[in-house]
Every structure is written in C-alpha cells, then in structure tokens.
Amino acid sequence: MQYQVQWTQEFQNQYHKLTRKNKSLQERLDKKIAQIIKTPELGDPKRHDLKYTRGAHVDPFVIVYLILGRTILFLYVAHHKRVYEEAPRVLDNVKHEFPALWALLPKK
C-alpha cells in the first residue's frame, strides 16, 4: 500500500535542529524514516498519553508517528528522555494542525 507522508511543524523543527550539524544522525534518521514509510508497523505501539502512536528508535532518539488511514504523520523526534514528555503535547496539537486526520482517530 502506498502511504501519503505528512510532518508536523514540531517534527520538522526538531529534525532540523538535531541534524543541522550532525550529518551522521541525519543519515540514520533518514534511513529509519524510509523504513517506516515502507513498513509503517515497524515502530512499537505506544500507550497512555500516546495511545494510537508508534515509536521507532534511532538510539538515543525516538521518532513518534501516527498511521491514519493511508497517511503516515510524523509527530516528533527527540532524545528518548525528552520525547515522551513533549510528544503528548504535539499529539494534542494535531487536532488543530491536521483536523481531517484527527477525525480519523478512534474516539476514546
């Protein structure tokens, strides 16, 4: 199945901040992103505040994303210690930034 790929502004900002001066990390993140796009179920399902999301590790970082229908929405990327504090806020922002995708989430 072919997926459409979208990125939150937070993901884009963090990605550029992390990779601006670290080409090695950029290559590792790009490789993992390509793997996710090819096989979206690759990441581990998350729970609690990140219900419906998945996380893929690029040690010591985590890429958090959603699969909504035929769309992969990359939410956030950050150090493992920080990602689980910030990603719930980013997930909450999806309803404003991507209302059509937010409507696809199962209701709690």
MDTraj code that builds the backbone (N, CA, C; nanometers):
import mdtraj as md
import numpy as np

residues = "MET GLN TYR GLN VAL GLN TRP THR GLN GLU PHE GLN ASN GLN TYR HIS LYS LEU THR ARG LYS ASN LYS SER LEU GLN GLU ARG LEU ASP LYS LYS ILE ALA GLN ILE ILE LYS THR PRO GLU LEU GLY ASP PRO LYS ARG HIS ASP LEU LYS TYR THR ARG GLY ALA HIS VAL ASP PRO PHE VAL ILE VAL TYR LEU ILE LEU GLY ARG THR ILE LEU PHE LEU TYR VAL ALA HIS HIS LYS ARG VAL TYR GLU GLU ALA PRO ARG VAL LEU ASP ASN VAL LYS HIS GLU PHE PRO ALA LEU TRP ALA LEU LEU PRO LYS LYS".split()
xyz = np.array([
    [0.0851, -0.1179, 0.0000],
    [0.0000, 0.0000, 0.0000],
    [0.0895, 0.1240, 0.0000],
    [0.0544, 0.2184, -0.0800],
    [0.1272, 0.3455, -0.0881],
    [0.0711, 0.4418, 0.0168],
    [0.1564, 0.5000, 0.0987],
    [0.1142, 0.5933, 0.2028],
    [0.1507, 0.7363, 0.1657],
    [0.0628, 0.8270, 0.2035],
    [0.0940, 0.9695, 0.1952],
    [0.1705, 1.0032, 0.3235],
    [0.2693, 1.0886, 0.3142],
    [0.3512, 1.1236, 0.4303],
    [0.3329, 1.2711, 0.4615],
    [0.3089, 1.2994, 0.5905],
    [0.2994, 1.4380, 0.6360],
    [0.3828, 1.4532, 0.7626],
    [0.4197, 1.5768, 0.7910],
    [0.5079, 1.6081, 0.9037],
    [0.4465, 1.7226, 0.9831],
    [0.4445, 1.7099, 1.1155],
    [0.4034, 1.8249, 1.1957],
    [0.5147, 1.9287, 1.1905],
    [0.4789, 2.0522, 1.2190],
    [0.5801, 2.1583, 1.2251],
    [0.6822, 2.1269, 1.3338],
    [0.6353, 2.0702, 1.4448],
    [0.7255, 2.0334, 1.5554],
    [0.8289, 1.9308, 1.5089],
    [0.7831, 1.8305, 1.4320],
    [0.8766, 1.7297, 1.3816],
    [0.9818, 1.7955, 1.2936],
    [0.9380, 1.8785, 1.2010],
    [1.0314, 1.9454, 1.1101],
    [1.1326, 2.0302, 1.1863],
    [1.0844, 2.1044, 1.2851],
    [1.1739, 2.1898, 1.3644],
    [1.2781, 2.1068, 1.4392],
    [1.2327, 2.0006, 1.5060],
    [1.3240, 1.9160, 1.5827],
    [1.4232, 1.8451, 1.4910],
    [1.3742, 1.7944, 1.3784],
    [1.4604, 1.7243, 1.2830],
    [1.5737, 1.8171, 1.2374],
    [1.5389, 1.9379, 1.1982],
    [1.6417, 2.0322, 1.1514],
    [1.7369, 2.0725, 1.2639],
    [1.6842, 2.0897, 1.3830],
    [1.7684, 2.1257, 1.4968],
    [1.8689, 2.0136, 1.5272],
    [1.8220, 1.8887, 1.5228],
    [1.9080, 1.7750, 1.5547],
    [2.0107, 1.7453, 1.4463],
    [1.9746, 1.7680, 1.3207],
    [2.0604, 1.7238, 1.2102],
    [2.1437, 1.8345, 1.1468],
    [2.1185, 1.9572, 1.1843],
    [2.1879, 2.0710, 1.1228],
    [2.3394, 2.0531, 1.1219],
    [2.3941, 2.0080, 1.2329],
    [2.5396, 1.9939, 1.2433],
    [2.5815, 1.8485, 1.2657],
    [2.4907, 1.7562, 1.2354],
    [2.5203, 1.6156, 1.2606],
    [2.4723, 1.5312, 1.1426],
    [2.5541, 1.5239, 1.0392],
    [2.5165, 1.4511, 0.9168],
    [2.5024, 1.3016, 0.9425],
    [2.5792, 1.2493, 1.0356],
    [2.5689, 1.1075, 1.0697],
    [2.4297, 1.0763, 1.1256],
    [2.3827, 1.1613, 1.2165],
    [2.2484, 1.1426, 1.2718],
    [2.1434, 1.1609, 1.1630],
    [2.1630, 1.2570, 1.0754],
    [2.0679, 1.2797, 0.9664],
    [2.0539, 1.1539, 0.8804],
    [2.1652, 1.0913, 0.8485],
    [2.1611, 0.9685, 0.7682],
    [2.0861, 0.8577, 0.8408],
    [2.1112, 0.8442, 0.9706],
    [2.0432, 0.7405, 1.0496],
    [1.8934, 0.7674, 1.0588],
    [1.8556, 0.8938, 1.0833],
    [1.7134, 0.9283, 1.0902],
    [1.6461, 0.9086, 0.9547],
    [1.7117, 0.9530, 0.8479],
    [1.6544, 0.9377, 0.7138],
    [1.6332, 0.7905, 0.6789],
    [1.7285, 0.7069, 0.7175],
    [1.7162, 0.5628, 0.6913],
    [1.5956, 0.5055, 0.7656],
    [1.5800, 0.5436, 0.8922],
    [1.4674, 0.4925, 0.9716],
    [1.3353, 0.5453, 0.9175],
    [1.3305, 0.6718, 0.8775],
    [1.2087, 0.7294, 0.8196],
    [1.1710, 0.6537, 0.6927],
    [1.2685, 0.6226, 0.6091],
    [1.2415, 0.5459, 0.4863],
    [1.1874, 0.4072, 0.5197],
    [1.2416, 0.3450, 0.6244],
    [1.1921, 0.2138, 0.6672],
    [1.0481, 0.2233, 0.7163],
    [1.0172, 0.3288, 0.7910],
    [0.8811, 0.3485, 0.8417],
    [0.7843, 0.3683, 0.7253],
    [0.8237, 0.4481, 0.6278],
    [0.7364, 0.4734, 0.5127],
    [0.7102, 0.3436, 0.4367],
    [0.8109, 0.2595, 0.4276],
    [0.7955, 0.1316, 0.3575],
    [0.7139, 0.0318, 0.4392],
    [0.7363, 0.0297, 0.5716],
    [0.6693, -0.0649, 0.6620],
    [0.6230, 0.0112, 0.7862],
    [0.5074, 0.0773, 0.7803],
    [0.4640, 0.1632, 0.8907],
    [0.4474, 0.0922, 1.0258],
    [0.4214, -0.0372, 1.0246],
    [0.4037, -0.1105, 1.1502],
    [0.5363, -0.1383, 1.2202],
    [0.6453, -0.0888, 1.1650],
    [0.7795, -0.1102, 1.2180],
    [0.7927, -0.0632, 1.3631],
    [0.7409, 0.0529, 1.3939],
    [0.7552, 0.1099, 1.5278],
    [0.6689, 0.0388, 1.6302],
    [0.7086, 0.0520, 1.7556],
    [0.6333, -0.0091, 1.8654],
    [0.5105, 0.0741, 1.8984],
    [0.3939, 0.0091, 1.9143],
    [0.2737, 0.0826, 1.9559],
    [0.2947, 0.1426, 2.0950],
    [0.2488, 0.2648, 2.1132],
    [0.2627, 0.3335, 2.2416],
    [0.1298, 0.3316, 2.3166],
    [0.1363, 0.3627, 2.4452],
    [0.0168, 0.3579, 2.5301],
    [-0.0014, 0.4900, 2.6044],
    [-0.1046, 0.4905, 2.6859],
    [-0.1363, 0.6027, 2.7738],
    [-0.1528, 0.7332, 2.6957],
    [-0.0733, 0.8360, 2.7275],
    [-0.0881, 0.9667, 2.6617],
    [-0.0563, 0.9622, 2.5125],
    [0.0114, 0.8581, 2.4686],
    [0.0486, 0.8457, 2.3271],
    [-0.0275, 0.7324, 2.2580],
    [-0.1428, 0.6995, 2.3121],
    [-0.2258, 0.5955, 2.2518],
    [-0.2470, 0.6275, 2.1041],
    [-0.2434, 0.5251, 2.0210],
    [-0.2585, 0.5315, 1.8744],
    [-0.1294, 0.5685, 1.8022],
    [-0.0247, 0.6049, 1.8738],
    [0.1008, 0.6397, 1.8068],
    [0.1950, 0.5198, 1.8077],
    [0.3026, 0.5346, 1.7337],
    [0.4095, 0.4350, 1.7316],
    [0.5414, 0.5085, 1.7507],
    [0.6402, 0.4373, 1.8016],
    [0.7724, 0.4953, 1.8207],
    [0.8797, 0.4056, 1.7621],
    [0.9701, 0.4635, 1.6871],
    [1.0822, 0.3901, 1.6281],
    [1.2120, 0.4505, 1.6808],
    [1.2985, 0.3661, 1.7325],
    [1.4220, 0.4118, 1.7954],
    [1.5365, 0.4251, 1.6961],
    [1.6076, 0.5347, 1.7095],
    [1.7358, 0.5595, 1.6437],
    [1.8234, 0.6083, 1.7589],
    [1.8737, 0.5126, 1.8366],
    [1.9368, 0.5433, 1.9646],
    [2.0319, 0.6614, 1.9570],
    [2.0203, 0.7529, 2.0530],
    [1.9303, 0.7573, 2.1676],
    [1.8013, 0.8359, 2.1408],
    [1.7612, 0.8459, 2.0160],
    [1.6439, 0.9247, 1.9784],
    [1.5259, 0.8346, 1.9444],
    [1.4064, 0.8953, 1.9459],
    [1.2836, 0.8232, 1.9115],
    [1.2044, 0.9082, 1.8131],
    [1.1548, 0.8436, 1.7084],
    [1.0645, 0.9064, 1.6118],
    [0.9238, 0.8614, 1.6488],
    [0.8354, 0.9561, 1.6769],
    [0.6968, 0.9247, 1.7122],
    [0.6086, 0.9616, 1.5936],
    [0.5198, 0.8688, 1.5558],
    [0.4356, 0.8911, 1.4385],
    [0.3011, 0.8213, 1.4535],
    [0.2083, 0.8602, 1.3678],
    [0.0735, 0.8028, 1.3622],
    [0.0505, 0.7437, 1.2243],
    [-0.0260, 0.6357, 1.2196],
    [-0.0753, 0.5821, 1.0929],
    [-0.2255, 0.6073, 1.0942],
    [-0.2716, 0.6916, 1.0033],
    [-0.4136, 0.7271, 0.9964],
    [-0.4628, 0.7003, 0.8550],
    [-0.5345, 0.5909, 0.8391],
    [-0.5792, 0.5540, 0.7055],
    [-0.4584, 0.5254, 0.6185],
    [-0.4453, 0.5998, 0.5111],
    [-0.3325, 0.5824, 0.4185],
    [-0.2281, 0.6926, 0.4360],
    [-0.2267, 0.7539, 0.5540],
    [-0.1330, 0.8627, 0.5824],
    [-0.0447, 0.8267, 0.7014],
    [0.0828, 0.8534, 0.6873],
    [0.1761, 0.8455, 0.7998],
    [0.2057, 0.9896, 0.8388],
    [0.1777, 1.0221, 0.9642],
    [0.2017, 1.1569, 1.0150],
    [0.3148, 1.1502, 1.1169],
    [0.4290, 1.2078, 1.0818],
    [0.5425, 1.2124, 1.1733],
    [0.5187, 1.3264, 1.2716],
    [0.5112, 1.2906, 1.4008],
    [0.4751, 1.3865, 1.5053],
    [0.5945, 1.4576, 1.5666],
    [0.6950, 1.3795, 1.6079],
    [0.8006, 1.4385, 1.6894],
    [0.9229, 1.3485, 1.6857],
    [1.0391, 1.4070, 1.6990],
    [1.1633, 1.3324, 1.7138],
    [1.2467, 1.4046, 1.8188],
    [1.2970, 1.3280, 1.9138],
    [1.3783, 1.3875, 2.0205],
    [1.4512, 1.2758, 2.0945],
    [1.5376, 1.3172, 2.1851],
    [1.6077, 1.2234, 2.2718],
    [1.5049, 1.1437, 2.3512],
    [1.5354, 1.0175, 2.3756],
    [1.4425, 0.9287, 2.4460],
    [1.3925, 0.9894, 2.5767],
    [1.4802, 1.0541, 2.6526],
    [1.4404, 1.1117, 2.7817],
    [1.3367, 1.2226, 2.7653],
    [1.3409, 1.2919, 2.6534],
    [1.2546, 1.4089, 2.6340],
    [1.1306, 1.3799, 2.5504],
    [1.1400, 1.2842, 2.4603],
    [1.0333, 1.2646, 2.3618],
    [0.8998, 1.2315, 2.4276],
    [0.9010, 1.1525, 2.5328],
    [0.7746, 1.1118, 2.5937],
    [0.7134, 1.2214, 2.6806],
    [0.7892, 1.3254, 2.7089],
    [0.7335, 1.4420, 2.7779],
    [0.6683, 1.5373, 2.6785],
    [0.7296, 1.5547, 2.5622],
    [0.6836, 1.6527, 2.4632],
    [0.5815, 1.5980, 2.3639],
    [0.5932, 1.4717, 2.3260],
    [0.5076, 1.4160, 2.2208],
    [0.3581, 1.4226, 2.2529],
    [0.3128, 1.4026, 2.3778],
    [0.1683, 1.4151, 2.4029],
    [0.1143, 1.5545, 2.3685],
    [0.1923, 1.6575, 2.3944],
    [0.1508, 1.7937, 2.3597],
    [0.1407, 1.8080, 2.2078],
    [0.2376, 1.7525, 2.1368],
    [0.2370, 1.7584, 1.9908],
    [0.1176, 1.6807, 1.9362],
    [0.0898, 1.5649, 1.9944],
    [-0.0263, 1.4858, 1.9523],
    [-0.1542, 1.5657, 1.9709],
    [-0.1654, 1.6370, 2.0806],
    [-0.2836, 1.7194, 2.1056],
    [-0.2963, 1.8309, 2.0012],
    [-0.1844, 1.8821, 1.9524],
    [-0.1869, 1.9881, 1.8505],
    [-0.2327, 1.9383, 1.7138],
    [-0.2300, 1.8078, 1.6927],
    [-0.2696, 1.7518, 1.5627],
    [-0.4127, 1.7903, 1.5290],
    [-0.4990, 1.7980, 1.6307],
    [-0.6397, 1.8313, 1.6027],
    [-0.6548, 1.9700, 1.5416],
    [-0.5584, 2.0597, 1.5656],
    [-0.5629, 2.1940, 1.5074],
    [-0.4851, 2.2016, 1.3757],
    [-0.3709, 2.1330, 1.3714],
    [-0.2840, 2.1397, 1.2544],
    [-0.3336, 2.0497, 1.1397],
    [-0.3960, 1.9358, 1.1767],
    [-0.4436, 1.8388, 1.0771],
    [-0.5837, 1.7898, 1.1149],
    [-0.6853, 1.8756, 1.1125],
    [-0.8183, 1.8351, 1.1599],
    [-0.8773, 1.7163, 1.0844],
    [-0.8532, 1.7056, 0.9551],
    [-0.9082, 1.5927, 0.8782],
    [-0.8462, 1.4609, 0.9245],
    [-0.7175, 1.4620, 0.9553],
    [-0.6533, 1.3406, 1.0062],
    [-0.6982, 1.3104, 1.1484],
    [-0.7126, 1.4140, 1.2286],
    [-0.7563, 1.3966, 1.3672],
    [-0.8921, 1.3267, 1.3712],
    [-0.9781, 1.3587, 1.2762],
    [-1.1115, 1.2983, 1.2707],
    [-1.1046, 1.1476, 1.2456],
    [-0.9940, 1.0978, 1.1932],
    [-0.9785, 0.9547, 1.1669],
    [-0.9414, 0.8750, 1.2913],
    [-0.8966, 0.9438, 1.3965],
    [-0.8602, 0.8729, 1.5195],
    [-0.9842, 0.8133, 1.5841],
    [-0.9726, 0.6905, 1.6367],
    [-1.0864, 0.6333, 1.7097],
    [-1.1186, 0.7205, 1.8305],
    [-1.2438, 0.7348, 1.8595],
    [-1.2851, 0.8155, 1.9751],
    [-1.2629, 0.7352, 2.1023],
    [-1.2114, 0.8029, 2.2035],
    [-1.1803, 0.7366, 2.3317],
    [-1.3058, 0.6999, 2.4060],
])
top = md.Topology()
chain = top.add_chain()
for i, resn in enumerate(residues, 1):
    res = top.add_residue(resn, chain, resSeq=i)
    for name in ("N", "CA", "C"):
        top.add_atom(name, md.element.get_by_symbol(name[0]), res)
traj = md.Trajectory(xyz[None], top)
